[in-house]
Amino acid sequence: MTHPLWLALLAGAMAVTGLFSGLLAGLLGVGGGIVIVGVLFAIFPIFGIPEAIMMKLAVGTSLATIIPTSIQSARKHHARGTMDLPLLRSIWPSIMVGVLLGTILAINLRGQVSTIVFATIALAVAINMGFSGAEFRLRESFPQGWVRQAIGGFIGTVSAMMGIGGGTVGVPILTALGAPIRSAVSTASVFGLIISIPGTIGFIWGGWDDPRLPPFSLGYVNLVGVALIVPASMVAAPWGVTLAHTIPPLLLKRAFAVFLAVTSLRMFYSLVV
């Protein structure tokens, strides 16, 4: 893993991962985390990353890349005044508790468990994007009390285990439980910060002494990936925005659903072969 050619090829793969995640983020408005983890899971075997740490390294690296993009996104949404600040103030502690729980589980359980969690949620998101039409709602106002805190804990736990920000899980939940879509997207942008910062610290700490890590890794966070994925995704995101105005939105939504479904099924397949 220390050969210059190996490092050069890894760097190239990380840059391509960033371009792909940024393009899809611009096209569909989805968080890059679910794309990054899916792509890294596919390319890590090519570079001989041990299966036991493959998902942990993908998740930790993804969480680290979410930090700068979440800061940028949250600032822009806050400036527009569309955040539900009362909801945010009441739910962030339970999200934080969920992040700590999810990080501990992801680090200490076998890598296959994180793979199952990611594949299951990705398949659920794919089904939702592939078959849903109009905005789906279960109720007109967001729950209060312990139900609200349980929802926050669920969002934090699952997101930390999957290496994603708050959008992929948070936005569908918020909209289904009564939040307007603009408010849901805006509020969930802060979820990304609440999830990514402690999650990244936890994955660095959890993998600190792991001898199986590739070069330039800080725990389960690969610094080559972070250094290249973040700028590449920022470069490609405007390309996706431009394409989004030329391709039918429903077609884009269905295409991404297929990508997630294939990624999910590939992960399930890797667990049984």
BELPERA-V468960 format. One record per pair of residues at least 4 apart in sequence whose C-alpha atoms are under 8 Angstrom apart, sorted by the first residue. I is the first residue (numbers start at 1). J is the second residue. D is the distance in whole Angstrom. If there is no record, write none. Layout:
BEGIN
i={I:I}
j={J:J}
d={D:D}
END
This chain:
BEGIN
i={1:1:1:1:2:2:2:3:4:5:6:6:7:8:9:10:10:11:11:11:11:12:13:13:14:14:14:14:14:15:15:15:15:15:16:16:16:17:17:17:17:17:18:18:18:18:18:18:18:18:18:19:19:19:19:19:19:19:19:20:20:20:20:21:21:21:21:21:21:22:22:22:22:22:22:22:22:22:23:23:23:23:23:23:23:23:24:24:24:24:24:24:25:25:25:25:25:25:26:26:26:26:26:26:26:26:27:27:27:27:27:27:27:28:28:28:28:28:30:30:31:31:31:31:31:31:32:32:32:33:33:33:33:33:33:33:33:34:34:34:34:34:34:35:36:36:36:37:37:37:37:37:37:37:38:38:39:40:40:41:41:41:41:42:43:44:44:44:45:45:45:45:49:49:49:49:49:50:50:51:51:52:52:52:53:53:53:53:54:54:55:55:55:55:55:56:56:56:56:56:56:56:57:57:57:57:58:58:58:58:59:59:59:59:59:59:59:60:60:60:60:60:60:60:60:60:61:61:61:61:61:61:61:61:61:62:62:62:62:63:63:63:63:63:63:63:63:63:63:64:64:64:64:64:65:65:65:65:66:66:66:66:66:66:67:67:67:67:67:68:68:69:69:70:70:70:70:70:70:71:71:71:72:73:73:74:74:74:74:75:76:77:77:77:77:77:78:78:78:82:82:82:82:83:83:83:83:84:84:84:84:84:85:85:86:87:88:88:91:91:91:91:92:92:92:92:93:94:94:94:94:94:94:95:95:95:95:95:95:95:95:95:95:95:96:96:96:96:96:97:97:97:97:98:98:98:98:98:98:98:98:98:99:99:99:99:99:99:99:99:99:99:100:100:100:100:100:100:100:101:101:102:102:102:102:102:102:102:103:103:103:103:103:103:103:104:104:105:105:106:106:106:106:106:106:107:107:107:109:109:110:111:112:112:113:114:114:114:115:115:115:116:116:116:117:117:117:117:118:118:118:118:119:119:119:119:119:119:120:120:121:122:122:122:122:122:123:123:123:123:123:124:125:125:125:125:126:126:126:126:126:126:127:127:127:127:128:129:129:129:129:130:130:130:130:132:135:135:136:136:137:137:137:137:138:138:138:139:139:139:140:140:140:141:141:141:142:142:142:142:142:143:143:143:144:145:146:147:148:149:150:151:152:153:154:155:155:155:155:156:156:156:157:158:159:159:159:159:159:159:160:160:160:160:163:164:164:164:165:165:165:165:165:165:166:166:166:166:166:166:166:166:167:167:167:167:167:167:167:168:169:170:170:170:170:171:171:171:171:171:172:173:174:174:174:175:175:175:175:179:179:180:181:182:183:184:185:186:187:188:189:190:191:192:193:194:195:196:197:198:199:200:200:201:202:203:203:203:203:204:204:204:204:204:205:206:206:207:207:207:208:208:208:209:210:213:213:213:214:215:216:216:216:217:217:217:217:218:218:221:222:223:224:225:226:227:228:229:230:231:232:233:234:235:236:237:238:239:240:241:242:243:244:244:244:247:247:248:249:250:251:252:253:254:255:256:257:258:259:260:261:262:263:264:265:266:267:268:269}
j={6:7:214:215:6:7:215:7:8:9:10:47:11:12:13:14:47:15:224:225:228:16:17:43:18:224:225:228:229:19:225:228:229:232:20:229:232:21:36:39:40:229:22:36:228:229:230:231:232:233:236:23:229:232:233:234:235:236:237:24:35:233:236:25:32:33:35:36:233:26:32:232:233:234:235:236:237:240:27:233:236:237:238:239:240:241:28:29:30:32:237:240:29:30:31:32:237:240:30:236:237:238:239:240:241:244:237:240:241:242:243:244:252:240:244:249:252:253:167:168:35:164:165:166:167:168:36:66:164:37:62:63:65:66:163:164:165:38:122:162:163:164:168:39:40:58:62:41:55:58:59:62:162:163:42:263:43:44:58:45:54:55:58:46:47:48:49:54:49:50:51:54:53:54:212:213:214:54:212:55:111:110:111:112:57:111:212:213:58:111:59:111:112:114:115:60:106:107:111:114:203:220:61:220:221:222:62:163:220:221:63:160:161:162:163:164:220:64:163:199:200:203:204:220:221:222:65:163:200:220:221:222:223:225:226:66:163:164:226:67:160:163:164:165:195:196:197:199:200:196:197:200:221:226:69:226:229:230:70:164:165:192:193:196:71:192:193:196:197:72:230:73:230:74:165:189:190:192:193:75:190:193:76:77:189:78:186:189:190:79:80:81:82:83:186:189:82:83:186:182:183:186:187:183:184:186:187:88:183:184:186:187:89:187:90:91:92:187:95:148:149:152:96:152:191:194:97:98:149:150:152:153:156:99:149:152:153:154:155:156:157:191:194:195:100:153:156:194:195:101:153:156:157:102:152:153:154:155:156:157:158:160:103:153:156:157:158:159:160:195:198:199:104:156:157:160:198:199:202:105:157:106:156:157:158:159:160:161:107:157:160:161:199:202:203:108:202:109:161:110:111:113:114:160:161:203:206:207:113:114:114:115:116:271:117:118:161:162:119:267:268:120:267:268:121:158:161:162:122:161:162:264:123:263:264:265:267:268:124:264:125:126:260:261:263:264:127:260:261:264:265:128:129:168:257:260:130:256:257:258:260:261:131:132:257:261:132:253:254:256:257:253:254:257:258:136:175:176:175:176:175:176:177:178:176:177:178:176:177:178:177:178:179:177:178:179:148:174:177:178:179:147:148:177:148:149:150:151:152:153:154:155:156:157:158:159:166:169:170:160:166:195:161:162:163:164:165:166:169:195:164:195:196:199:196:168:192:196:189:191:192:193:195:196:170:171:188:189:190:191:192:195:171:172:185:188:189:191:192:172:173:174:184:188:191:175:181:184:185:188:176:177:178:179:184:179:180:181:184:183:184:184:185:186:187:188:189:190:191:192:193:194:195:196:197:198:199:200:201:202:203:204:221:205:206:207:219:220:221:208:218:219:220:221:219:219:220:218:219:220:218:219:220:219:219:217:219:220:222:222:222:223:224:221:222:223:224:222:223:226:226:227:228:229:230:231:232:233:234:235:236:237:238:239:240:241:242:243:244:245:246:247:248:249:252:251:252:252:253:254:255:256:257:258:259:260:261:262:263:264:265:266:267:268:269:270:271:272:273}
d={6:7:6:7:7:7:7:6:6:6:6:8:6:6:6:6:7:6:6:7:7:6:6:8:6:7:5:6:6:6:8:5:5:6:6:8:8:6:6:6:7:6:6:7:7:4:6:7:5:4:8:6:7:5:5:8:7:5:8:6:8:7:7:6:5:8:6:6:6:6:7:7:4:6:7:5:4:7:6:7:5:5:7:6:4:8:6:7:7:8:7:6:5:5:6:6:6:7:8:8:4:6:7:4:5:7:8:4:5:8:7:5:7:8:7:8:7:7:7:7:8:7:6:8:6:6:6:8:8:6:6:7:8:7:6:4:6:6:8:7:7:6:8:6:6:8:6:6:8:5:6:6:8:7:6:6:6:6:6:8:7:6:6:8:7:7:5:7:6:7:7:8:7:6:8:8:7:6:7:8:8:7:6:8:6:6:8:8:6:7:6:6:8:7:6:6:7:7:7:8:8:6:6:5:6:7:6:8:8:8:6:8:7:6:4:8:8:6:6:8:6:5:7:5:5:8:6:8:8:7:4:6:8:7:6:6:6:7:8:7:8:5:6:7:8:5:8:7:6:6:7:5:7:7:7:5:7:6:6:8:7:7:8:6:6:7:6:6:6:6:8:6:8:6:8:6:7:6:6:6:8:7:6:6:6:6:7:5:6:6:7:7:7:7:5:8:7:6:7:7:5:6:8:5:8:5:5:6:6:8:8:6:6:8:6:6:6:7:6:7:6:6:6:7:8:7:6:6:5:7:5:5:8:6:8:4:5:7:6:4:8:8:7:7:6:7:6:6:7:6:6:7:8:6:7:4:6:7:4:4:8:8:6:8:4:5:8:7:5:6:7:6:6:8:7:8:7:7:8:6:6:6:7:4:6:8:5:5:6:7:6:6:6:6:7:6:8:6:7:8:7:8:6:8:5:7:6:8:7:8:7:6:6:7:6:6:6:7:6:7:8:6:8:7:6:8:7:7:6:7:5:8:6:7:4:7:6:7:6:7:6:6:6:7:8:6:6:6:5:6:8:6:6:8:7:8:6:7:4:7:6:6:6:8:7:8:5:6:7:8:6:7:5:5:8:8:8:8:7:6:7:4:6:6:5:6:7:7:5:5:6:4:8:6:4:7:8:7:5:5:7:6:5:7:5:7:6:6:6:6:6:6:6:6:6:6:7:6:6:6:8:6:6:6:6:5:6:7:7:7:7:6:8:6:8:7:8:8:8:7:4:8:6:7:5:7:5:6:7:5:5:7:5:8:7:5:7:8:7:7:6:6:8:6:8:6:8:5:6:6:6:6:6:5:6:5:6:6:6:6:6:6:6:6:6:6:6:7:7:7:7:7:6:6:6:7:6:6:6:6:6:6:7:6:6:6:6:5:7:6:6:4:5:6:6:7:7:8:4:5:7:4:7:7:7:7:8:7:8:8:6:6:6:6:4:6:8:6:7:8:7:6:6:6:6:7:6:6:6:6:6:6:8:8:7:6:6:6:6:7:7:6:7:7:8:7:7:7:6:6:6:6:6:6:6:6:6:6:6:6:6:6:6:6:6:6:7:7:6}
END
